[in-house]
């Protein structure tokens, strides 16, 4: 085998290498249960469990981990760790304070990781409320110890006046240079739920601003002189180093019905190219029509 290929399984990385007389697999331990966790808790405690590891092409990893409590009888300390193999650092842990009486509750799941850091979601538990209120938020952690807020429900929405976040993306994307893409919903002045309350935000142009917004004309949907349909909702499916995003969107408005209300677009700005739309013919057979779209991926170029 000419080129070693990194793999990830649980919390080990493996490299397949050509050997004589047969191929062998070499494993490197990233972290292991019983080993002391690199933590910001008052006292280092050993790992107890891991889940949901991700790895980038440079060997940076991100994972959810739990370590033993400092005090007997307390719950395990859960958190998100990231960084180069063998040198991971904590992004955030359960119970860390965001503000007085407001603490982090990181969400378990796969988190985009790159040399520039890790992107993740967390609840903020507001203990000023009774019962405590849990507010969804999105964060980006960067080495050595920077932690930046991307969005939090109830806060102002970048690029839009007099509206606040009502729903942040549970599957945000980040690429190797640190650019991010993110879908969300908002509420506020002149906003009607289900009509003009959704959008896609990216940092591809150097600022975190809306790229697509519900109720705006959807590119590629005007036909035979008829007005274009309008965006209604978005589901981000990919972001690549060429500065392009891929999104599955729901449509509304002119000529839209249950048979043609979804499509796939790809682009770098507010005019992405329509790749496929439900109800339209397949390129390989005009007698067949798109009915639904499954999981998809986007290459680097």
C-alpha positions as a Python dict, from the first residue, in 0.01 Angstrom:
ca = {
    (1, 'X'): (0, 0, 0),
    (2, 'X'): (168, 321, -116),
    (3, 'X'): (10, 584, 109),
    (4, 'X'): (-79, 538, 479),
    (5, 'X'): (-446, 612, 548),
    (6, 'X'): (-561, 740, 891),
    (7, 'X'): (-871, 574, 1033),
    (8, 'X'): (-1062, 636, 1352),
    (9, 'X'): (-1234, 374, 1561),
    (10, 'X'): (-1349, 454, 1913),
    (11, 'X'): (-1057, 665, 2035),
    (12, 'X'): (-771, 504, 1850),
    (13, 'X'): (-618, 610, 1520),
    (14, 'X'): (-484, 341, 1293),
    (15, 'X'): (-241, 358, 1004),
    (16, 'X'): (-221, 86, 742),
    (17, 'X'): (137, 49, 620),
    (18, 'X'): (314, -183, 378),
    (19, 'X'): (526, -435, 565),
    (20, 'X'): (695, -762, 494),
    (21, 'X'): (564, -1025, 476),
    (22, 'X'): (210, -887, 532),
    (23, 'X'): (31, -563, 609),
    (24, 'X'): (18, -467, 977),
    (25, 'X'): (-201, -219, 1165),
    (26, 'X'): (-41, 27, 1406),
    (27, 'X'): (-264, 193, 1666),
    (28, 'X'): (-203, 508, 1864),
    (29, 'X'): (-398, 573, 2184),
    (30, 'X'): (-555, 919, 2192),
    (31, 'X'): (-706, 888, 2539),
    (32, 'X'): (-806, 587, 2746),
    (33, 'X'): (-1032, 517, 3043),
    (34, 'X'): (-844, 531, 3371),
    (35, 'X'): (-598, 788, 3235),
    (36, 'X'): (-620, 1135, 3387),
    (37, 'X'): (-833, 1374, 3181),
    (38, 'X'): (-690, 1712, 3074),
    (39, 'X'): (-954, 1913, 3252),
    (40, 'X'): (-1043, 2256, 3390),
    (41, 'X'): (-1220, 2099, 3688),
    (42, 'X'): (-1070, 2173, 4033),
    (43, 'X'): (-886, 1842, 4031),
    (44, 'X'): (-785, 1607, 3751),
    (45, 'X'): (-984, 1284, 3751),
    (46, 'X'): (-962, 972, 3530),
    (47, 'X'): (-1160, 918, 3212),
    (48, 'X'): (-1466, 694, 3246),
    (49, 'X'): (-1617, 696, 2894),
    (50, 'X'): (-1590, 835, 2538),
    (51, 'X'): (-1819, 876, 2241),
    (52, 'X'): (-1869, 1046, 1904),
    (53, 'X'): (-1512, 1100, 1783),
    (54, 'X'): (-1431, 1300, 1469),
    (55, 'X'): (-1095, 1353, 1296),
    (56, 'X'): (-968, 1588, 1025),
    (57, 'X'): (-713, 1518, 751),
    (58, 'X'): (-429, 1653, 970),
    (59, 'X'): (-499, 1420, 1262),
    (60, 'X'): (-681, 1669, 1484),
    (61, 'X'): (-954, 1500, 1684),
    (62, 'X'): (-1266, 1605, 1872),
    (63, 'X'): (-1468, 1384, 2102),
    (64, 'X'): (-1711, 1377, 2389),
    (65, 'X'): (-1572, 1239, 2711),
    (66, 'X'): (-1668, 1188, 3072),
    (67, 'X'): (-1433, 1178, 3369),
    (68, 'X'): (-1489, 1069, 3725),
    (69, 'X'): (-1639, 1328, 3964),
    (70, 'X'): (-1417, 1514, 4207),
    (71, 'X'): (-1652, 1433, 4495),
    (72, 'X'): (-1791, 1084, 4551),
    (73, 'X'): (-2160, 1062, 4466),
    (74, 'X'): (-2152, 1349, 4213),
    (75, 'X'): (-2225, 1276, 3844),
    (76, 'X'): (-1938, 1224, 3601),
    (77, 'X'): (-1792, 1539, 3446),
    (78, 'X'): (-1892, 1549, 3078),
    (79, 'X'): (-1730, 1771, 2819),
    (80, 'X'): (-1585, 1824, 2473),
    (81, 'X'): (-1214, 1781, 2401),
    (82, 'X'): (-1019, 1856, 2084),
    (83, 'X'): (-672, 1901, 1940),
    (84, 'X'): (-382, 1702, 1792),
    (85, 'X'): (-357, 1337, 1880),
    (86, 'X'): (-193, 1294, 2218),
    (87, 'X'): (-231, 1664, 2303),
    (88, 'X'): (-605, 1718, 2336),
    (89, 'X'): (-743, 2008, 2539),
    (90, 'X'): (-1082, 2072, 2691),
    (91, 'X'): (-1320, 2304, 2505),
    (92, 'X'): (-1588, 2314, 2774),
    (93, 'X'): (-1712, 2097, 3062),
    (94, 'X'): (-2045, 2048, 3231),
    (95, 'X'): (-2096, 2299, 3508),
    (96, 'X'): (-1849, 2561, 3383),
    (97, 'X'): (-1989, 2911, 3429),
    (98, 'X'): (-2087, 3120, 3128),
    (99, 'X'): (-2228, 3396, 3350),
    (100, 'X'): (-2336, 3416, 3716),
    (101, 'X'): (-2569, 3120, 3782),
    (102, 'X'): (-2553, 3021, 3412),
    (103, 'X'): (-2357, 2702, 3338),
    (104, 'X'): (-2262, 2494, 3033),
    (105, 'X'): (-2428, 2162, 2948),
    (106, 'X'): (-2239, 2047, 2634),
    (107, 'X'): (-2439, 1843, 2385),
    (108, 'X'): (-2308, 1502, 2287),
    (109, 'X'): (-2266, 1453, 1913),
    (110, 'X'): (-2015, 1476, 1631),
    (111, 'X'): (-1835, 1810, 1625),
    (112, 'X'): (-1649, 1959, 1323),
    (113, 'X'): (-1277, 1986, 1402),
    (114, 'X'): (-986, 2157, 1226),
    (115, 'X'): (-643, 2296, 1315),
    (116, 'X'): (-825, 2622, 1396),
    (117, 'X'): (-1045, 2460, 1663),
    (118, 'X'): (-1376, 2284, 1712),
    (119, 'X'): (-1739, 2384, 1658),
    (120, 'X'): (-2000, 2254, 1902),
    (121, 'X'): (-2343, 2304, 2055),
    (122, 'X'): (-2420, 2347, 2423),
    (123, 'X'): (-2713, 2424, 2644),
    (124, 'X'): (-2672, 2712, 2887),
    (125, 'X'): (-2855, 2625, 3207),
    (126, 'X'): (-2990, 2942, 3366),
    (127, 'X'): (-3026, 2871, 3736),
    (128, 'X'): (-3178, 3217, 3788),
    (129, 'X'): (-3501, 3056, 3663),
    (130, 'X'): (-3714, 2809, 3856),
    (131, 'X'): (-3703, 2548, 3717),
    (132, 'X'): (-3368, 2621, 3547),
    (133, 'X'): (-3408, 2728, 3185),
    (134, 'X'): (-3194, 2554, 2920),
    (135, 'X'): (-3094, 2779, 2629),
    (136, 'X'): (-2941, 2628, 2314),
    (137, 'X'): (-2619, 2783, 2184),
    (138, 'X'): (-2336, 2724, 1935),
    (139, 'X'): (-1968, 2784, 2013),
    (140, 'X'): (-1624, 2773, 1851),
    (141, 'X'): (-1323, 2682, 2065),
    (142, 'X'): (-972, 2758, 1942),
    (143, 'X'): (-627, 2685, 2084),
    (144, 'X'): (-490, 2754, 2331),
    (145, 'X'): (-797, 2845, 2538),
    (146, 'X'): (-1021, 3073, 2333),
    (147, 'X'): (-1396, 3015, 2344),
    (148, 'X'): (-1622, 3223, 2118),
    (149, 'X'): (-2000, 3237, 2100),
    (150, 'X'): (-2146, 3188, 1749),
    (151, 'X'): (-2517, 3210, 1838),
    (152, 'X'): (-2748, 3166, 2134),
    (153, 'X'): (-3126, 3155, 2140),
    (154, 'X'): (-3264, 3493, 2242),
    (155, 'X'): (-2963, 3695, 2123),
    (156, 'X'): (-2948, 3935, 1828),
    (157, 'X'): (-2909, 3781, 1481),
    (158, 'X'): (-2608, 3899, 1275),
    (159, 'X'): (-2706, 4098, 968),
    (160, 'X'): (-3074, 4139, 1061),
    (161, 'X'): (-3236, 4420, 1261),
    (162, 'X'): (-3488, 4375, 1543),
    (163, 'X'): (-3485, 3994, 1547),
    (164, 'X'): (-3339, 3732, 1782),
    (165, 'X'): (-3242, 3367, 1744),
    (166, 'X'): (-3520, 3118, 1818),
    (167, 'X'): (-3353, 2798, 1692),
    (168, 'X'): (-2983, 2739, 1629),
    (169, 'X'): (-2835, 2469, 1408),
    (170, 'X'): (-2761, 2132, 1568),
    (171, 'X'): (-2536, 2036, 1274),
    (172, 'X'): (-2312, 2337, 1200),
    (173, 'X'): (-2013, 2294, 965),
    (174, 'X'): (-1652, 2412, 982),
    (175, 'X'): (-1367, 2364, 733),
    (176, 'X'): (-990, 2354, 780),
    (177, 'X'): (-936, 2729, 750),
    (178, 'X'): (-1194, 2797, 1022),
    (179, 'X'): (-1481, 2915, 800),
    (180, 'X'): (-1821, 2803, 924),
    (181, 'X'): (-2172, 2759, 787),
    (182, 'X'): (-2479, 2748, 1001),
    (183, 'X'): (-2858, 2742, 963),
    (184, 'X'): (-3101, 2893, 1211),
    (185, 'X'): (-3441, 3040, 1277),
    (186, 'X'): (-3535, 3372, 1430),
    (187, 'X'): (-3826, 3572, 1565),
    (188, 'X'): (-3905, 3941, 1598),
    (189, 'X'): (-4036, 4241, 1409),
    (190, 'X'): (-4227, 4149, 1089),
    (191, 'X'): (-4127, 3782, 1121),
    (192, 'X'): (-4394, 3519, 1048),
    (193, 'X'): (-4317, 3164, 1165),
    (194, 'X'): (-4294, 2921, 875),
    (195, 'X'): (-4272, 3197, 614),
    (196, 'X'): (-3972, 3424, 669),
    (197, 'X'): (-3808, 3297, 987),
    (198, 'X'): (-3515, 3087, 855),
    (199, 'X'): (-3175, 3141, 697),
    (200, 'X'): (-2825, 3018, 620),
    (201, 'X'): (-2524, 3206, 762),
    (202, 'X'): (-2163, 3164, 651),
    (203, 'X'): (-1824, 3326, 711),
    (204, 'X'): (-1711, 3260, 353),
    (205, 'X'): (-1690, 3633, 278),
    (206, 'X'): (-1503, 3719, 597),
    (207, 'X'): (-1807, 3808, 807),
    (208, 'X'): (-2075, 3598, 974),
    (209, 'X'): (-2374, 3719, 775),
    (210, 'X'): (-2692, 3570, 621),
    (211, 'X'): (-2631, 3415, 278),
    (212, 'X'): (-2984, 3281, 217),
    (213, 'X'): (-3307, 3396, 382),
    (214, 'X'): (-3658, 3253, 376),
    (215, 'X'): (-3910, 3446, 159),
    (216, 'X'): (-3636, 3557, -84),
    (217, 'X'): (-3651, 3423, -442),
    (218, 'X'): (-3499, 3076, -476),
    (219, 'X'): (-3240, 3067, -751),
    (220, 'X'): (-3318, 2844, -1049),
    (221, 'X'): (-3692, 2805, -981),
    (222, 'X'): (-3834, 3060, -1228),
    (223, 'X'): (-3972, 2875, -1532),
    (224, 'X'): (-4142, 2980, -1856),
    (225, 'X'): (-4156, 3343, -1751),
    (226, 'X'): (-4324, 3262, -1417),
    (227, 'X'): (-4185, 3421, -1098),
    (228, 'X'): (-3945, 3220, -889),
    (229, 'X'): (-4054, 3023, -586),
    (230, 'X'): (-3933, 3142, -245),
    (231, 'X'): (-3706, 2985, 14),
    (232, 'X'): (-3887, 2850, 319),
    (233, 'X'): (-3642, 2643, 524),
    (234, 'X'): (-3286, 2510, 501),
    (235, 'X'): (-3084, 2204, 596),
    (236, 'X'): (-2708, 2241, 551),
    (237, 'X'): (-2539, 1933, 407),
    (238, 'X'): (-2180, 2038, 330),
    (239, 'X'): (-1907, 2304, 325),
    (240, 'X'): (-1574, 2270, 144),
    (241, 'X'): (-1234, 2438, 110),
    (242, 'X'): (-1329, 2583, -228),
    (243, 'X'): (-1572, 2809, -41),
    (244, 'X'): (-1887, 2629, -152),
    (245, 'X'): (-2179, 2508, 56),
    (246, 'X'): (-2448, 2253, -25),
    (247, 'X'): (-2797, 2291, 115),
    (248, 'X'): (-3128, 2108, 93),
    (249, 'X'): (-3405, 2367, 97),
    (250, 'X'): (-3781, 2366, 124),
    (251, 'X'): (-3974, 2600, -106),
    (252, 'X'): (-4296, 2798, -86),
    (253, 'X'): (-4493, 3036, -305),
    (254, 'X'): (-4542, 3045, -680),
    (255, 'X'): (-4606, 2703, -838),
    (256, 'X'): (-4498, 2509, -529),
    (257, 'X'): (-4686, 2196, -422),
    (258, 'X'): (-4613, 1882, -219),
    (259, 'X'): (-4453, 1715, -522),
    (260, 'X'): (-4195, 1987, -601),
    (261, 'X'): (-4127, 2169, -275),
    (262, 'X'): (-3768, 2053, -210),
    (263, 'X'): (-3436, 2085, -384),
    (264, 'X'): (-3057, 2071, -355),
    (265, 'X'): (-2845, 2379, -423),
    (266, 'X'): (-2469, 2441, -419),
    (267, 'X'): (-2286, 2773, -425),
    (268, 'X'): (-2066, 3026, -250),
    (269, 'X'): (-2303, 3321, -219),
    (270, 'X'): (-2670, 3424, -236),
    (271, 'X'): (-2725, 3269, -582),
    (272, 'X'): (-2644, 2897, -547),
    (273, 'X'): (-2696, 2667, -845),
    (274, 'X'): (-2996, 2435, -840),
    (275, 'X'): (-2875, 2076, -872),
    (276, 'X'): (-3203, 1885, -841),
    (277, 'X'): (-3564, 1951, -742),
    (278, 'X'): (-3840, 1711, -651),
    (279, 'X'): (-4088, 1669, -934),
    (280, 'X'): (-3825, 1738, -1201),
    (281, 'X'): (-3690, 1476, -1441),
    (282, 'X'): (-3371, 1283, -1373),
    (283, 'X'): (-3085, 1369, -1612),
    (284, 'X'): (-3047, 1005, -1713),
    (285, 'X'): (-3416, 932, -1776),
    (286, 'X'): (-3680, 1195, -1854),
    (287, 'X'): (-3953, 948, -1761),
    (288, 'X'): (-3834, 938, -1398),
    (289, 'X'): (-3874, 1224, -1150),
    (290, 'X'): (-3699, 1314, -826),
    (291, 'X'): (-3917, 1228, -528),
    (292, 'X'): (-3689, 1258, -224),
    (293, 'X'): (-3321, 1321, -140),
    (294, 'X'): (-3107, 1120, 100),
    (295, 'X'): (-2776, 1197, 275),
    (296, 'X'): (-2518, 1368, 55),
    (297, 'X'): (-2156, 1482, 75),
    (298, 'X'): (-1944, 1756, -80),
    (299, 'X'): (-1586, 1710, -201),
    (300, 'X'): (-1301, 1954, -138),
    (301, 'X'): (-1322, 2128, -476),
}
